[in-house]
Amino acid sequence: MTEPPYPGDQPPVPEYGWTVPTSAPLGPDPLTGMPGDGFEGWVRRTIALCRRSFGPAVLVGLVAYLVPAVVTAVLTAVVMHRLNAVVVPAQPDPHNPFGPLKDMARSVAGWYALLLLVAVAVGYVQSVAWVAVTRLMARDALGEPRELADTVRFALRRGLPLWGWYVLVYLCVVVGLCFCVLPGIYLAVAMSLITPVVVFERGQPAITRSFRLMHANFWPSTGRLLLLGLCYGVYSMIIGAVLNAATGVSTTSFNAGLQGQTRIPESSMLAQVLVGVLDTALAVPATVVVIAGILALYAELRGRDGDLVTGADLAAAAA
């Protein structure tokens, strides 16, 4: 019998010039994927992100979206009640033709100012939710501990700059839509990666960085984002139609009341509040899928970028 060249199952470790290789996960990177995996790889990574983090992400979204939705709905109902209390006569008083309008303005001006403040707060809270879910998904994909308290602290810090960037994006898109719609759509697509940029690349100008990443692979990336938007839009339309049919909301009477043509029935106001809250709650799962798709696209583009980052790099950047 021939003796083995060395005892045991492994060759001896040289005294110098040899290091133990680090263990690497088999298969593609769970965030950046593999070069050339294309659309199918993006879909697989998006589904995998949702599968790992869907439950916690939905819970975060419900807290961040549902509470502000309830507050906004109640304040809106109060404003509608104030509008109901103002009666505009069919024949205005010739000596004071604008009296009823002044009464209406005084009645609702304070409430609308409060609604504006609430909208600002809601924008910040929702930005915090996007940061938290993005960080949660990135760390879950690499098997990192979730550390909910750290995630909340991180999201509260990064939510404010993200909210500021979103205000600027919104203004740019609105201006772009005024110029034959297409510029607005282009700007919305080109600036769609600002959330992961804010989460993983602190100190970077989010809009400029999003433009550069998107234009590195523009048309395939645009197709994926449009697919996400289409799925979200169809889902929202179906949910809205089902809720309106189930609650029996009279949209015609509600809109007529807003225009001062008739009084808004109390039942219609309550139904609108209910529909708004339920619609917000049911939209959270679709929002989580959109966040996962954007994260998968961003990670893929970062993997193609000059720095050639990995999923572990992204998770470490959000530590």
N, C-alpha and C positions, 0 to 999 in steps of 0.2 A: 504494500500500500504506500502510495506517495504521500509524504508528509506535506502539510500545508506550508506555504512560505512564511506564514506568521500565525501565532496562536490566536484563537478567538475568531470573532466574526468580522472585525474591522482592522484595517491596517494601522500600524503604530502611528501616533501623532509625532511629526517631526519636532525637534526641539526649537527650531527657528523657522520663520517664514511661512507659517501656516496659521490660519484663524478659523474658528468654528463658524460656518455660514449661518446666517439668521434664517429662521423658518419663515417662508413666504406662503401666503394662501394659494391654494391651487385654483386655476381658472382665472377668468377676467377680474379686474378690479371691480368691486361692487358699486363704485360710484362713477369712475371714469370709463369703465369698460375696456375693450380692446380696440386697437386701431383697425378701422375698416368694418366694424360690426354694424354700422349704419342704423337705419330706421328700426330694424328688428331688435337690435341691441338696446336702443333707447327705450323701446316699449318694454322689453324684459326688465331693464333696470327700474323703470317707473313702477311697474307692477311689484317688483321685489321691494322697493322702498315703501309702497303702500302696505304690502303684506306684513312687513316687519313693524311698522310704526302706526298703522291706521288707528287702532284704538286710542292710544295716548294722544295722538295728533287731533283726533276728533274731539276728545275731551277738552284739550286746550282751546280748540276753535269754538266749542260751545260756550265756554266761559267768556272768551273774548268777544264773541259776536252776539250771544243771546242776551246777556245782561244789558249792553248798550241798546240792543234792539227793543227790549222791553221799555227802557227809559224813554227812548225816542218815540215809541208808539204811544206811550201815555201822554207825553208832552204834546204830540200831534193831536191826540184826541181832545186835549184841553183847548188847544188853539181852535179846533173845529167847533167845539162847544161855544167858545167866545164869538166865533163868526155866526153861529146860529142865533146868538142872543141879539145880534144887530139886525134890525129890520130896515130894509131900504124901501121906501115908499115908491109906488108906481109913478106918482106925480110928485116930484120934489117941490119943496117950499120955494117959491120964487125969491123970497127974502133971504133964504139961507140954503141955496141949492147944494152946497157941499157939506152941510152939517152932518148927515149920516155917514158920509165917507170919512170925515174927520173923527167921528166917534169910533168907527171901525178901526181906523189906523191907530188911535190911542189904545183901543182894546187889545189889539194883537201885537203891537210893536214890541212890547217887552217880552212877550212869549217867543216871538221870532228871534229876538236877540239871544234869548236863552237857548233856543234850538241851534243857533249858530255856534254858541259855545259848546253845546253838547256834540255837535258834528265835529268840531275840532278835537274834542276828547276822544270821540269814537275813532277818528282817524289814527290817533296815537295808539289806542288800545289794539286796533286791528293790525297796525304795523308791528307792535310787540308780538302778537300772535304769529305773524308770518316769520319773524325772526326765530321765535321759539320752536316752531314746527320745523323750519329748515335746519336748525342746529340739531334738533332731536333726530331727524331722519338721517343726517350725515353721521352722527355718532352711532346710531343703531346699526347702520349699514356696516360699520367696522367692528361691531360688537363691543363698543365702549359702554360703560355704565351710564344710565340716563341722568342721574343726579338732578332731579327736578328743581331743587332749590338753586343750583348753579345755573340751570337753563333759564329760570325766571329772572335771576339777577342779570345774566348776559342779555336777555331779551329786553329788559327795561332800559339797559344802557344803550343798546344799538337800535331800539325802536324809535327813539327821538330823531336821530339823523335820517333813518329810513323814512319816517313821516315827512321830514322836510324835503327829501328827494322826491317823494311821491307828489307833494304839492306842486313842485316844479314840473314834474312829468305831466301831471294833469293839465296844467296851464299850457304846456307845449302842445299836448295832444288836442286840446280844445282849439287853439289857434290854428293848428294844422288841419283840423276838420273844417274850419271855415274856408279853407282854400281847396275846394273841390274834393273834400273827404279823403282822397288818397294820401296826401301828405300826413294827415292825422293818423291813418292806419299804419303808415310806414314808421312814424315816430313811436307809436305804441309798441310795435314789434321790436324796433331797434333798442328801445329802453326797457325791455321786459325783464332783463337780468339784473336789475338794480338790487333786488333783495339778496340774492347770494353774494353779489359783490360787496354789499354792506356787511354781510355776515362774515365772509371769509377773507376780505381784502380791506381791512381797516386802513383809512388814510387815502384810499384811491378815490378819485372823482367818479362817482358811481355811473353817471350818465355816459361820460366819455369811455369808461371801461366797458360798459354794456355795448356801446356802439362797436368798439373794436372787436370784442368777442363775437358778436353776431355777424359782423362782416367777414370774419375768418371763414365762415361756412354759411353764407347768408340764406340761400334759397332752401336747402334742406332744413336749416333751423327754423326758418319762417313757416315752412310746411308743418312742422311739428307743433309750433305754437298755435297756428291757425286750427289745427286739429283739436288741440286742447280747448281753444275758445269755442269751437263749434260744438264739441261734446258738452261743455258747460252750458252753452246757450240753449241747446235742445233740452237738456235736463231741467234747466230753470223754467223753460216754457211749459214743460209737462207738469212740473210741480205747481206752478202758478195756476194752470188751468184746472188741475185736480182740486186745489184748495178753494179756488173761486166757486167751482161747482159744488163742492162739499159744504161750504159755509153759506151759499146762496147770496153772495154779495151782489148788490145792485150797483154796478160800476157807473151806469148812466146817471142814476140819481145822485151818487156821490160826486161825480165830476160836475154835474149841474149845480150842486150846492156850493162847490168850490168857486164857481163862476158867479155866484150870487143869484142864480135864476130860481132857486128853490131852497127850502130848508132841508138840511141833511138829516135823515132819520137817525135816531140814536142807535137803532139796531145796525144800521149800515156802518156807523162809525165804529161800533164795537167789533163788527165783523172785519172791518179793515184792519183794526189793531190786531185781531187774532190772526188774520191772514199774513200780516207783516211779520209777526213773531215766528209763526210756524214756517214761513218761507225762508226766513233767515236761518232757523235751526236746520231745516232740511238741505240748505245750500252748503252747510259746513263740510259734509263728506266730499262733495264735488270740489270744493275749494282745496281740500287736502290733496286730492288727486292732481289738481293744477300745480300746487306747490311741489309735489313730487316730480311731475314732468319738467318743471322749470329747473329744479335742482339737478335732475339727471342730464338735462341739456347743458347746463352750465358746467357740470363736472366733465362732461365729454369734451366741451370746447376748451376747458382748462388743460385737459390731457393732451390736446392738440397744440396748445400754445407753446411758446418758446421755453417756458419754465418747466413743462412736462410734469405737472404735479400728479400725485396719486390721491386716492381717497384718504389714506392716512394723513397726508399733508393737509387736506381740507379739514378733517376732524381735529387735527392739532391746532389749526388756525382759529377754530371756534372754541378753543378750550377756555 
